[in-house]
Amino acid sequence: MSKYQELTQDGVDHFMQHGWLKLSNCFSQQQADELIGTVWTRLGMDPKDRTTWTSERINMPKHNDFEASEFAPKAWAAICDLLGGEDRIGSYNRTWNDGLIVNLGTPEGHGKEVPGGDLPGWHVDGDFFVHFLNSPEQGLLVIPLFTDINPGGGGTMICPAAIGPVAQYLHDHPEGVSPRMTSRYENPTMEPEDHLTWFCELAKSMPKDAFVEAHGKVGDVYLLHPLMLHSASNNRLREVRIITNPPVSLNEPFDFDRADGGEYSVVERKTLKALGKSGLPGWRITEPRMAVVPERLRRQAEMRERELERLRDLKGGGSEVKVAEVAVA
């Protein structure tokens, strides 16, 4: 009998080799449509007039949260499988939300193919905490697709081969580092492409075939190792691309020294494999964990107020606005 709810051994083997999985048919077109139904009003743009598409990529603020296990039970079961069971997942971070991430491309980038190593936005997620090798705040990176994304349509670009170097850097810095891999006491402005030098140099050092574009159909969900280097890609097709990237957090830090006989999760095993180790006896963090307040939150708070104003206008001036009633499968 399999110890996994959703994953097959082939799926586990794929994650162990590449650090990512793609699941299909995790939620319906109707669920996606209800979630993104007000996106153009929220953006203040016209879907039929590209001259109104004044921003290439927009990380929209959230208005509503919903349980991932109800919205996409297949994806949630696989998340639990990768992290060693639902009991290891923090109750405070089991939701997805309507903080949509929209990629519209640019007139300058229309029709232009940009190699992975030349993309300017490489990073590892988690702008809200000091990073350690075993950080529990980002147990997994999840990317649900709320629109179809064709190759060249702005799908997230990932670099599986970089998991090892990122893991090694964090292993060698048990005192913790900033979200930009600088000293833990530095907190750059955290603009989307600010202070990404460490990540972009790592991406440039990778061979051309080291990059994978996360494209697919509505309802697909990508599950990525928490140390996966990734970047928005150039949307050369200028087709609207809408995703989110909700983190999954753990109750306890990852444990790479399970001397008590406890079983390593698939994610822990992948981290150890990337380091070329079977365990890390004696490895411990040397400084306290610490939260970081990203500039993103201030920016999104301002965006949210503008969105609510446009939504009130859409609804005829009502004072209460509910952005979306999200259907569950």
PAVEX-413296 format. One record per atom (N, C-alpha, C): residue in one letter; x, y, z. Coordinates in steps of 0.001 Angstrom, whole numbers, plus 500000, padded with zeros to 6 digits. Example, Ala and Ser with C-alpha at 12.3 -4.5 7.8 and 13.67 -1.06 7.14 Angstrom:
BEGIN
a513190494310507800a512300495500507800a513200496700507800s512850497750507080s513670498940507140s512900500030507870
//
This chain:
BEGIN
m500845498800500000m500000500000500000m500883501253500000s500543502229499119s501339503441499018s501190504293500271k502290504912500675k502237505818501823k501819507225501410y501594507419500102y501210508730499597y499721508762499257q499084509914499510q497672510082499172q497466510238497668e498312511034497050e498111511424495654e499277511037494758l500489511165495242l501658510972494388l501903509504494083t502353509263492871t502861507943492507t504364507935492760q504952506757492711q506404506689492880q507107507426491749d506520507367490544d507107508114489428d507112509609489726g506039510098490346g505987511504490697g507029511876491728v507184511032492736v508209511265493754v509593511245493123d509832510287492242d511136510188491576d511408511432490735h510366511955490067h510542513163489260h510915514347490146f510235514476491284f510565515570492193f511985515413492734m512373514202493057m513721513971493580m514791514304492537q514476514115491261q515446514423490213q515445515895489839h514243516482489729h514138517822489157h513715518902490154g513130518523491285g512703519515492260g511376520168491946w510590519595491029w509281520152490714w508363519075490172l507062519339490273l506022518476489725l504959519349489081k504332518822488046k503176519478487436k501986518544487537l500910519033488186l499678518276488325l498612518902487446s497780518084486813s496740518588485921s495354518398486530n494416519217486062n493007519105486455n492810519189487972c493480520162488583c493364520334490033c492157521192490422f491676522028489507f490458522798489714f489868523091488335s488650523570488310s487918523693487060s488060525070486421q487658525137485155q487608526425484449q486647527375485162q485515526835485650q484540527675486355q485154528285487611q485893527492488370q486534528017489568q487510529138489215a488291528919488158a489253529942487735a488533531201487274d487472531036486478d486738532195485968d486151533028487106e485624532367488131e485041533094489250e486108533838490048l487294533258490104l488380533897490852l488916535132490133i489041535049488801i489674536134488049i488655537021487339g487365536831487635g486316537528486895g486390539036486935t486942539607488012t487012541070488124t488421541610487888v489287540783487332v490698541172487263v490916542437486441w490173542612485320w490407543787484473w489882545060485133t488786544934485856t488312546088486626t489309546444487709r489808545425488412r490787545677489465r492035546356488901l492450545936487709l493648546512487093l493394547893486492g492125548186486165g491839549435485473g492301549400484034m492250548217483417m492712548038482047m491606547389481210d491770547477479890d490813546914478949d491446545669478318p490823544490478473p491430543281477918p491546543295476404k490749544158475737k490765544201474277k491633545323473720d492220546119474614d493021547261474171d494384547219474852r495371546726474138r496700546568474739r497369547901475064t496874548980474496t497468550275474854t497184550632476307t496185549983476898t495883550230478315t496716549339479235w497470548411478666w498281547487479470w499591548188479825t499522549033480800t500629549944481090t501690549355482008s501452548160482541s502456547491483374s502698546099482817e503961545689482808e504291544363482283e503821543257483213r504171543385484493r503803542387485496r503231543088486717i502151542540487229i501490543138488386i501274542075489447n501829542295490618n501554541460491783n500416542111492555m499214541636492314m498030542288492847m497847541980494336p497220542876495074p496935542609496487p495814541592496617k495720540987497778k494645540023498005k493463540702498681h492279540154498404h491053540574499071h490432539420499845n490564538208499321n489931537035499925n490895535855499978d490787535088501060d491506533822501203d490517532673501094f491005531502500696f490163530310500663f491046529093500891e490454528055501450e491213526861501809e491682526127500558a492987525909500476a493541525189499331a492989523777499247s492774523148500396s492298521763500419s490885521632499856e490089522716499915e488733522690499365e488720523110497899f489535524092497561f489575524599496186f490243523598495244a491313522968495692a492093522066494835a492566520868495662p491647519948496015p492003518833496901p493103517932496358k493143517742495054k494205516914494462k495566517540494698a495680518844494457a496949519537494676a497317519523496159w496310519732497030w496591519754498461w497117518397498938a496536517314498444a497002515987498837a498453515779498417a498814516248497222a500199516115496759a501142516983497584i500683518178497973i501482519045498844i501787518322500155c500762517709500734c500952516974501984c501935515814501788d501825515120500662d502745514020500371d504188514504500330l504432515634499687l505805516131499537l506390516606500861l505525517092501762l506016517683503005l505958516731504202g505582515495503954g505630514502505033g504347514356505811g503233514851505255g501946514695505916g501349516023506333e500006516053506382e499300517293506692e499624517811508090d499966516926509005d500250517362510371d501511518205510467r502376518153509448r503587518975509459r503345520378508899i502181520613508302i501905521891507656i501252522844508640g501752524070508692g501245525060509631g499801525421509357s498989525458510390s497580525799510228s497394527257509805y498427528084510012y498334529505509711y498594529805508237n498959528815507437n499289529108506044n498874527957505145r497571527676505128r497028526607504289r496068527154503236t496097528441503039t495142529065502127t495817529550500855w495006529660499795w495352530416498611w494523531687498648n494788532616497728n494034533868497747n493957534466496353d493281535603496259d493108536280494979d494136537396494782g495294537259495415g496417538142495126g497066537679493823l496430537982492717l496810537433491415l498117538055490913i498844537259490150i500085537727489524i499863537688488018v499842538860487416v499468539011486011v500702539399485202n500901538713484085n501990539032483160n501364539369481817l501553540625481364l500948541102480126l501966541347479031g503249541223479345g504278541513478359g504405543005478085t505228543339477097t505455544733476716t505513544838475193p505249546031474647p505414546204473197p506841545884472751e507826546263473579e509223546033473207e509575544548473197g508933543786474076g509245542368474177g508376541485473306h507410542086472602h506480541309471781h507254540585470669g507143539271470648g507807538462469633g509273538181469900k509793538687471008k511224538542471307k511443537414472296e512327536500471957e512664535409472870e513868535807473713v513720535730475024v514803536096475949v515304534825476620p516577534465476417p517118533254477052p517003533318478569g516853532145479193g516668532091480635g517729532833481413g518988532662481037g520073533291481781g520086534801481697d519351535366480731d519327536821480554d518130537484481225l517243536705481812l516093537302482487l516556538077483719p515929539213484019p516416540063485118p515797539794486475g514817538871486551g514044538765487787g514298537528488620w515456536903488498w515713535649489219w515716535866490730h515083534928491451h515031535017492902h514538533694493482v514632533581494777v513991532514495540v512939533182496404d511766532597496499d510664533253497198d510888533325498709g510148534259499319g510201534424500764g510782535766501143d510097536858500734d510610538196501032d510235538660502429f509651537762503236f509114538176504535f509839537541505716f511013536934505487f511750536330506600f513230536201506266v514042536168507313v515467535850507165v515580534373506793h516387534083505802h516449532736505241h517533531868505893f517114530657506235f518012529593506680f517764528362505807l518682527436505845l518500526205505083l517217525486505487n516847525577506766n515695524821507263n514477525701507552s514410526879506934s513317527816507218s511946527162507016p511063527270508013p509729526675507878p508726527572507162e509061528866507014e508084529799506445e507737529465504995q508706528909504272q508479528569502859q508790527088502694g507774526253502955g507976524812502847g507883524302501429l507178525045500596l506968524648499210l506493525880498454l506848525967497190l506338527030496328l505297526428495395v504105527015495374v502977526480494618v502572527494493551i502360527025492322i501933527910491235i500704527331490559p499502527800490926p498289527420490207p498139528285488943l497701527688487850l497497528402486595l496012528730486434f495676530031486429f494296530472486301f493944530893484880t494933530904483990t494706531038482552t495569529991481863d495207529632480632d496105528817479831d497386529615479596i498512528937479650i499794529585479382i500502528773478304n500610529349477122n501308528699476024n502808528947476127p503632528091475521p505069528366475489p505331529755474910g506114530541475626g506360531917475214g505336532897475730g504381532399476536g503314533257477037g503538533794478430g504786533891478856g505086534512480144g505030533583481324g505098532273481093g505122531331482203g506352531517483074t506239531148484329t507379531242485241t508522530386484719m509723530946484663m510912530200484270m511579529688485546i511911528409485562i512564527829486738i513924527259486344c514792527105487342c516142526594487112c516432525507488142p516003524264487861p516190523181488837p517631522950489246a518568523174488333a519976522906488637a520531523847489698a519833524948489969a520327525924490945a519948525585492375i519107524571492582i518727524214493953i519966523888494776g520900523143494196g522120522768494917g522931523955495376p523295524897494477p524056526068494910p523340526919495950v522008527070495818v521265527843496817v521313527134498164a521086525819498149a521125525052499399a522502525111500039q523551525021499230q524907525054499777q525216526401500413y524762527477499766y524987528821500310y524321528965501677l523087528486501784l522378528574503064l523003527647504102h523460526486503665h524171525587504581h525400526272505165d526088527028504320d527335527681504747d527097528974505516h525840529381505641h525495530604506392h524437530274507434p524806529525508469p523823529155509494p523334530341510310e523979531501510163e523505532708510849e522286533306510150g521983532830508936g520859533341508180g521250534498507283v520515534667506197v520784535740505243v519473536445504905s519582537628504324s518402538379503902s517733537645502737p516494538012502402p515829537383501256p516588537555499938r517542538470499899r518343538684498696r519738538064498812m519911537185499817m521168536449500028m522326537363500418t521996538527500972t523009539413501536t523005539228503048s523758540026503773s523782539948505223s522362540020505773r522090539255506813r520748539215507384r520283540576507897y521218541484508140y520849542789508673y520613543820507570e520807543395506319e520477544269505202e519055543962504759n518270544972504548n516911544782504058n516689545759502916p517112545369501682p516909546264500536p515438546593500369t515163547497499455t513796547977499304t512835546885498874m513363545780498366m512565544614498010m511619544885496842e511962545875496005e511220546032494763e511413544759493942p510514544478492994p510554543189492309p511899542808491715e512649543768491180e513915543413490559e515069544196491192d514940544489492469d515961545250493175d516855544307493974h518144544484493836h519120543720494612h519012542212494349l518874541840493082l518798540425492724l520119539913492157t521203540634492408t522490540322491786t522921538891492037w522817538428493282w523303537082493619w522561536043492786f521251536175492708f520442535202491976f520705535269490475c520775536488489913c520953536634488472c522322536140488020e523319536346488838e524647535816488499e524648534291488526l523930533707489472l523817532254489516l523115531741488260a522031532396487850a521315531971486644a522200532084485407k522970533168485323k523851533345484167k524922532266484086s525273531672485225s526308530646485233s525794529287484763m524491529165484578m523892527894484209m523887527696482691p523969526445482230p523895526190480777p522521526528480222k522442526708478912k521197527135478283k520063526149478483d520403524864478633d519344523859478772d518932523627480227a519365524517481131a519065524352482559a517723524955482952f517010525545481996f515811526305482333f514550525609481811v513484525712482596v512197525110482253v511119526173482397e510280526327481368e509183527289481440e507916526585481917a507288527129482944a506101526514483548a504854526943482778h504554526242481688h503345526532480921h502344525401481112g501125525594480632g500107524564480806g498713525113480646k497737524383481187k496330524690481048k495735525167482380v494607525843482287v493862526203483497v493622524943484330g493884525051485626g493715523905486516g495001523161486798d496049523450486025d497358522860486328d497952523551487551v498689522791488340v499377523344489510v500808522809489519y501757523722489587y503163523355489735y503525523380491217l504210522346491664l504733522265493027l506248522290492937l506853523306493534l508286523546493398l508986523474494752h510202522945494726h511053522955495918h511189524392496427p511199524607497743p511232525985498262p512480526773497876l513557526090497489l514773526791497082l514902526871495561m513790526699494860m513817526757493399m514049528190492922l515120528397492185l515388529683491555l514393529866490414h513729531023490345h512741531236489306h512617532716488967s512026532968487814s511851534341487337s510636534392486432a509975535522486395a508990535740485339a509729535722484007s509108535150482978s509724535139481653s509094536212480780n509735536497479664n509199537485478740n507954536921478049n506850537627478160n505600537219477528n505602537717476084r506300536974475239r506448537437473864r505157537309473055l504215536500473539l502925536354472860l501952537459473229r502205538140474336r501321539165474891r499911538635475104e499821537385475566e498568536799476023e498538536937477541v497367537295478085v497307537496479527v497646536193480250r498537536290481222r498924535142482043r498616535462483486i497828534595484142i497436534846485529i497731533607486372i498491533819487426i498823532762488379i498737533348489783t499001532530490780t499396532998492109t500585532149492534n501219532504493630n502313531662494147n502258531575495669p501196530969496194p501044530894497652p502096529987498292p502746530450499344p503670529578500062p502908528599500950v503516527487501235v503011526557502245v504031526558503376s503584526789504588s504494526887505727s504370525675506636l505405525430507402l505477524261508273l505302524646509736n504835523680510527n504758523887511972n506143523978512609e507064523185512087e508427523143512605e509403523281511447p510624523753511697p511610523843510617p511879522478509980f512335522510508738f512825521280508135f513891520689509050d513944519368509113d514894518682509988d515774517785509127f517063518113509044f517995517336508225f518874516421509071d518467516233510327d519196515343511234d518174514599512081r517425513727511441r516354513010512134r516920511789512854a517702512061513871a518342510983514634a517333510157515417d516107510700515605d515093509977516367d514381508919515539g514824508762514302g514205507753513445g513037508263512638g512670509538512808g511590510099512005g511955510112510536e510951510016509688e511203509892508250e511345511262507606y512372511399506783y512541512639506026y511393512793505030s510913514009504877s509932514278503832s510613514239502468v509810514204501410v510382514223500060v511171515509499843v510650516644500318v511364517915500157v512688517884500906e512694517366502128e513952517250502883e514944516346502160r514459515253501620r515333514336500888r515929514999499657k515111515808498959k515621516518497778k516686517532498172t516484518244499280t517501519200499743t518801518487500057l518702517385500770l519912516621501105l520595516098499844k519810515616498898k520399515131497642k521123516256496912a520533517445496917a521166518595496255a522488518959496914l522607518676498211l523847518934498945l524819517766498862g524374516644498289g525221515454498232g525386514791499574k524351514889500425k524419514359501786k523256513402502041s523441512512503009s522345511665503464s521726512211504747g522369513174505362g521901513819506576g522886514900506966l522484515757507888l523356516848508335l523497516805509856p524133515784510387p524283515697511844p525053516890512400g524481517522513386g525152518642514042g524901520000513421w524282520047512220w524037521361511609w522896522059512343r523137523286512776r522138524072513496r522242525532513068i521141526267513188i521217527704512953i521917528347514144t522584529472513900t523383530102514955t522848531455515404e521811531964514705e521187533228515083e519669533032515076p518937533891515788p517473533720515854p516798533936514505r515662533298514333r514832533571513167r514248534978513297m513960535591512152m513507536983512192m512621537267510991a511549537974511225a510661538386510139a511229539606509434v510848539790508190v511203540960507391v509900541563506880v509776542877506930v508589543544506410v508904544041505000p508357543397503985p508704543786502612p507989545039502154e508659545796501297e508066546968500681e506806546590499897r506761545363499413r505609544866498655r504292545119499379l504260544975500697l503012545115501443l502475546541501379r503362547537501510r502910548925501413r502374549205500024r503106548730499008r502692548967497633r501338548309497336q501153547085497838q499906546377497575q498730546985498344a498994547549499515a497924548216500260a497384549400499466e498276550150498825e497849551269497994e497071550774496774m497558549687496156m496869549112495004m495472548638495394r495352548046496583r494066547513497031r493019548616497133e493416549763497657e492471550870497769e491995551330496400r492897551389495431r492498551789494079r491575550738493458e491868549458493698e491020548384493184e489608548472493765l489530548671495068l488217548750495711l487392549909495169e488048551014494874e487335552161494311e486757551810492945r487546551141492098r487053550746490777r485926549719490894l486043548802491841l485006547788492032l483707548403492552r483814549412493415r482612550100493892r481908550804492739d482707551401491848d482122552042490666d481416551011489803l482002549841489657l481409548774488851l480079548328489429k479989548300490762k478786547815491428k477796548935491752g478039550102491198g477075551184491349g477198551957492632g478404551985493193g478637552822494354g478322552197495677g478090550864495720g477853550209496998g479054550308497905s478804550358499202s479913550541500137s480653549258500440e479975548115500304e480620546844500601e480914546115499300v482146545657499139v482535544981497916v483135543635498252k482577542595497701k483137541246497820k483740540921496463v485051540750496397v485699540638495088v485288539371494370a485281538230495046a484977536981494336a484397535968495310e483391535270494854e482907534092495555e483549532903494880v484497532261495553v485301531236494916v484635529879495058a484414529217493942a483800527894493959a484824526846494349v484356525783494996v485225524658495288v484786523475494448a485743522558494261a485455521417493378a484392520523493985
//
